Amino acid sequence: MPILSAIAWTPLVGLLAVLLLPNRALTAIRATAIGAAAISFVLSWSLLFRFDRASAGLQFEERYPWIPELGMTYAIGVDGLSLPLLLLCSLVTLVAFIASLGITERVKAYFAFLLLLEFAMLGVFLAQDWFLFYVFWEVSLVPMFFLIGLWGGARRDLATMSFFLYTLGGSIFMLLGIIAVYLNADPHTFDMRELAERGRGWTVAFQIGPFLAFFLGFAVKIPVFPLHGWLPLAHVEAPTPVSIVLSGVLLKMGGYGLLRVAGLLPGALEWFAPFLLALGLVNILYGALLAWRQTDLKAMVAFSSIDHMGFVLIGIAALNVVGFTGALLMMVTHGVITGALFLLVGALYERTHTRELGDYGGLISRMPAFSILLTLAMLASMGLPGLAQFVSEFHVLVGAFQRWGLFVVVALIGILVTAAYSLRVVGQALMGPLDPRWAGIADLRGRELVAVVPLAALMIGIGLFPSAALSLTGPTLETLGALFVAR
């Protein structure tokens, strides 16, 4: 089997294997699920050794007729835009599987849904046919509905319905955009590359309608204010491993889709760029201020995602290579950092059964490994130089300043607020006298360290050696940026 199909379909094979196992075979179910995720992870990261970093085009392509009468193909491939997110998806999902070893209720169903979710997310980043992209996008809704609805917290019903209706509503608009560009292509096709080539002659007046439809679908997932209402509730009520995947990967599908549409409808993106800048700045300030107000640690991390995804928007609104690079890298670094934060907050909640910041204090004396890793993640989240997110934020700010000038100063206020709540968490939770209730609290266990240490290593590695990540994206994003230089 070609390597990309093997990456995408291994979780589905693992799902079928899990379903064939008896309900009582808990160890076999967990081992099979983690094994399938591990195979996809190894195959994905092996692409690093075979990927041509000098090429801007698709690599490892697979194309097979699917419904030729309608121009639909099973077309998958990777380039500098999709490969970093494919690597992120396989890593964060494997971390979520390891974090799921503590799940004890309906274990078989849980791992089956988690495998289906991984299959759908990998498919989104691999698809090179817009209809195939839409199919994978929609499939991801089903497992998330059940993972939150069956294993979530007290308000899981409301969180599930909110997530499902918001995302389904956005998907309907995205489908309208796909149909519009399909019908306007001659001959009709859903192939991303062919549509991008045939769309070079489309007028801006035509492009605006499909772009708006695409944007509404992606904006819900990013999420963009005011379409963010589902996110905080879904994060707080979801079990920890699902929160890791939701923030680490699912939110990135929206930003990735928007970058893909930039190559399809460049005229419309240029027309909408001022609105994207405004929405991005609102996201940064609104998310940062709401995160600052939170005393629930999980809610704080959830609102911080709105803040950081605002940088993705203003990076795309920059319409230049530096901004696009920052936006893509921000998705990767944010996925790594928030994945670690949700894992650490979940580990703390398992031990204390509270997420209120005021209930903690002095944890560094009893949980040194936890304290070091939490401090690292919070410092990375605030964009400390030498850590991963500084690289992505710096690219976004430079790219946006080149196009929009001093408007970028508004984003700096958001960075200051982020630093304030990040340092507050470190100070209140870890420093000072130890609360007597936590005198016997245990530090991170082996499986928790196995899950979080690779994420911590990436926070440091990308921060110190950003060229390793930037070399993957350069040629593809230069080609994308050239569309706007020409205009």
N, C-alpha and C positions, 0 to 999 in steps of 0.2 A: 504494500500500500504506500503511495506517495506520502511524504513526511507531513504535509499540512493536513491532509485528510486524517492521518494517524493521530495528530495532535487534537483535532476537533472531535473525532468520533470515539476516541478512547474513553472519555467519560460516559458516553452513551452505552458503550459495551460494558463498562463497569456497572452502570445502572441496571442493565439486564441481568448481569451476574448477581447483583445484590438482590434483585427481585426473586431470583431462583433459590436463594438461601432461605432456610427456615427462620422464623422470627426469633427463635431462642438462640440462634448462632451469632451472638452479639460480637464476639471477637472476630469471627470470619467476616461479618458484615463491615465492621470498621476497617479491617485490614484490606478487604477488597476495594472499598471506596478510596481509602488513602493511597492504595497501590495504583489505582487508575489515575488519580490526581497527580501522583508522583511521576508516572510515565509521561503524561502530558507536559509536566514541568521539565523533565529531562530532555524530551524531544524539542520543546520550545527553546530552551536555552542552548541546545546544541546548534541551533541556527546561527548563533553568534560566530561560530567557527567557519561557517560556510557562506555567510552573507557578504555580498560584494559591497563594501562601504563606499565605493566610488560610483556606484550606479544609482540613478534616480528612479529607475523603473521598477516594475513588479518583478519579484523573484519567486522561484519555486512554484510557478503558476500551475494550476490545474483547471481545465475547462472541458466540460462535458455537456452535451445537449440535455436540457431538462424538459421544457415545453417549447420546442422550437417554433411552433405555430404562433406563439405570443412573444417570441424573442427572449425567453427566459433560459438562462444557463446556470449550471452548477460551476461557478467561476470563483476560485479562491486564489489568494496570493498575498505576499507581504512586500512592503517597501519601507522607507525610512519613517513614514507616518504611522504605519500599523504595527511594525515589529516591536517598538518599545512598549506599546500597550499590550501586545500579546504576551510579552515577557512578564509585565506587571500582573496581568490576569492569571497566568499560570502560577506565579509565586504567591500572590495574595490568597488565591483560592486554596492552595496547598496549606498555607498557614491557617486558613479557616477550618480546613478538615482536621488539622492537628488540634486546634482549639476546640473542636467538636467532640473530642474524646470524652468530655464530661457530660454529654447528652445521655440521659438514661430513659427517657420516655419515647415510645414509638421510634426506636432507633433505626429500624429498617426503612421506614417511610422517610425519616429525616435525611438519611444519607442518600436515598434515592432522589429526593427533590434537590439536594445540594449538587449532586452529579448532573442532573438535568440543567440546573442553573449554570454550571460551568460550561457545559456543552453549548448552551445558547450564547454565553458571553464570548467564548472563543470564536464562535461562528460570526458574530458581529464584526470582530476585528479582522477576520480572514476574508469575509465576503467581498467580491468584486462585481457583484450584480445587485442592483438596487432592490429588486424583489426578494432575492435571497437574503439580503441585509434585513429587509423588513420582516421576513419570516423568523429569523433568529431573534430579532428585537422583540417581536411579540411573544415568542416562546419563553423568553426570560420573565415575563409577567406571571406565568402560571406557578413556577416553583416559589417565587417570592411571595405570592399571595398565600400559599400554604405554610411556608416557613415562618412568616410572621403570624399568620392566623392561628396556627396550631401550637407553636412553641414560644409565642411572644408573651408580653407582660399583661397586666390587668386590663389595659385599654387596647388590646391587640385587635379587637373587631373594628374599632374606629380607625386604627392605624392601617389595617389591611384595606379597608374600603377606600380610605383617603388615597393611599398609594396607588391602588388599582385604577380608580376612576380618573385621577389626575393623569396617570401615565397612558391609560387607554385613550383618553380624550386627545392627548398630544399625538399619539400614534395615528389617530384618524386623520389629523391634519397632515402628518408626514406622508401618509399614503396618498393623499390628494396631490401633494407635491411630486411624488414619484410618478403618478399617473400623468400629470401635466407634462413633465419632461419626456416621458415615454411617448405620448401622443404627438409631441412636437418634433420628435426625431424621425428622420426619413432615411432608411426604413426604421420601423419601430424596434426599439431594443431597450433592455434594462441594464446592459453592460456599462459599468461605470466608466471605463476607459473610452469606449466608443461614444457614449453620451457626451463626455467632456470634449472630445474632438469635434463632434457635430454641433455642439452648442456654442462654438466660437462665434458663429454668425448671429446668434440670438440677440435681439435688442434688449436693452436694459428694461424697457417697458414690459416686455414679456417676462423677463427673469424675476422681477419683483414679486409677482404672485406666487410662483413655486417656492422662491426663497423664504417668503413669509410663512408658508405652510411647513416647510422643513424646519424653520427656526422654532415655531411653536412646539413641534414635536421634540426637538432637542432641548429647548429651554426648560421644559418640565423636568427633564432628566438631570440637567446640569447641577442644580436648579437655578433659574433666573428669577429675581424678584419681578412681579408678585406671584409667580407660579411655584413658589417654594413651600407652600403650606403643608404639603404631605411629609416633608423631609424630617423635621424635628421629632414629630410623633412617631414616625416609622423607625427612626434610629433608637429612640428611647425604649420603645416597646419590643423591638426585635431582640432575639437572643444575641449574645456577643459575637459568635462567629458570623451570623448573618449581617450584623452591623459592619463587621470588617469587610465583607464582600460588597455590601451596599455602598459604603463610602470609598473603599479602595478601588473598586472596579466599575460598578454600575453607573456612578455619576460621570465617569470618564467617557461613557458611551455617547453622551450628549455632546461633549466638547470634540470628540473624535469625529462624530457625524458632521458637526459644523465645519471642521477643517476639510472634510471630504467635499462638502457642498461648495466650499470656497473655490475649488478647482472646477466645479461644474457650472456655477453661476457667479463668476467673478464680478460682473457688472453690478449685480444686485447687492453683493457683499459690500462693494465700494459705496453704493448708494446708502446702505444701512449702517455703515461704519460709525457715524456720529451717534446713532441710537445705541449701538453695541457698547461704545465707550461710556455713554451715560448710564446704561444698565449695569455695566461692569463696576463703575465707581459706586453706584448705589449698593450693589451687592457687597462690595468691600466694606463700606461704612456700616451698612445695616447689619451684616453678619457679624462684624467685629463688635459692635455695640451690644447686640443681643447676646453674644458669647460672654462679654464682660458682665452682663447682668445675671448670668446663670450661677446657681450654687450647686446644681446637679452636674457632676462631672461629665456624664454621658451627653447631657443636653448641651453642655458647653462645647464639646468636641463636634457635635452635630451642627451647631450654628457656626462654628469656625469653618466648616466646609463651605457654607454659603459665602463667607468672606474670601476664602482662597480661590474658589471657582470664579469669583469676580476677576481675578488676575488673568484667568484663561480668556475671558471675554475681551478685556482691554488689550491683551496680546494679539488676539485675532483682529481686533479693530485697528491695530497698528498698520496692517496691510504691508508688512515688510518681513524679511527673513528673520531678523532678530526677534521681532514680536511673535511670529509663528513659532520660532524655536522655544521662546520662553513659555508660550501657552502649552505646547506639547510637553515640555519638560516639567511644567507645573503640574500637569495631570499625573505624571509618573511620580514625582516627589511627594505630592499630596497623598497619592494612594499609599505609598510606603509609610509615610508619617502617621496618617490617620489610622491605617491598619494597625500599627503598633500601639497607638493611643487607645483605640477601642479594646484591644487585647489586654492592655495593662489595666484599664479601668474595669474591665470585666473580671480580671483576676482579683482585683481588690474587692469588688462587690461580692464575689464568691466567699471571701473570708470575713467580710464585715456586714454584709446585707444592708449596706447603705451607700449612697453615692453623694451624700451631702458633704461639700467641702469643709463645712464647719465642724463635722464630726471627727475630722482627722487632726493629726499633729504629731510631730516627732517620729514619723514612720521610718526615717533613715536609720534609727538606732536598732530597729528590728528587721527591716527589709532592705538591706543595702543594695542587693542586685536590682530589686524593683525600683528603688530610689534613683540609682544611676541611670537606668533605662528610661524612666519617666522624665527625668531632668533632660536627658539627651533629646527625647522626642519633643518636649515642650520648647527647648531651645531651637531645635530644627524647625518647628512650626512657626516660630516668630522670625525666622529668616536670619539666624546668626551666621555671619561669615565663616566659611570652613565647613558648613553643613549643607545638605542637599538643596533645601528650598531657597537659600540665598542665591544660588546660581540661576534658578528659574525666575525668581522675582526680579533679579537684576536685569536679565534679558528682557523681561516684559516691560520694565520701567524704561530701559534705554530705547527699545523699539517704539513704545508709545510716545515717549518724549520727542523722538524724531518726527513723528507725524502730528502730535497734538500739543506739544509744548507744555506749558505750565499747568494744564488741566491735570497732569499726572500728579501734581502735588497733593491732590485730594486722596490719592491712594496711599501716600505716605502717612496720612493721619490714621488710616486703617492699620498700617504696620505698627504704629505706636500703640494703638489700643490692643492689638494682638500681643505685643510684647508685655503690656501691663497685665493682661489676664493670664498669660503664660507664667510670668514670674510670680503672680499671686498664688497660682496652684502649687508651684514648687515651694514657696515660702510657707504657706498655710498647711499643706499636707505633709511635708517632709521635715520642716524645721520646728524648733521649739520643743516644749515638754511633750512627752508621750502620753496620750490618753490612756488611763489605766485599763480601759476596756480592751485595748490592743496589746497588752503586755505579752500575751502568748501567741501573737500572730506569726504565721509562717511566711518565709520568703518564697519567691517564685520556685515552682517545682521544675523538674527536668523537662517535661513536655512543653511547659510554658516558655522555658528558655530556648528550647529547640525552635519554637515558633517565632519568637520575637527577635532573637539575636541576628538572624539573616537580615531582617528589616533594619535593625540598628546599624549593621555593617554597611548597608546600602546608603543610609543617611550620611555616614562618614565618607564612604568611598566616592559617591557622586559629588559630594562637597569638595573633596580634595583633588579628585581626578575627573573633572567634568568632561574632559575631551573624550573619554571612553564612551560616554552617552551621546555627546554631540556628534561624534563621527558617524553614528548610525543614521542620524536625521538630516545631516547637512545637504547632500545632493537633492533629496526629495523636496525639502523645504525651499531650497534655492529655486527649483523649478516652479514651485507654487508661487513664490514671491515674485518671480519674473513676470507673471501674469499681470501684476499690478504696477510694476515698473513700466511695462509697455503701455499701460493705459495712461 
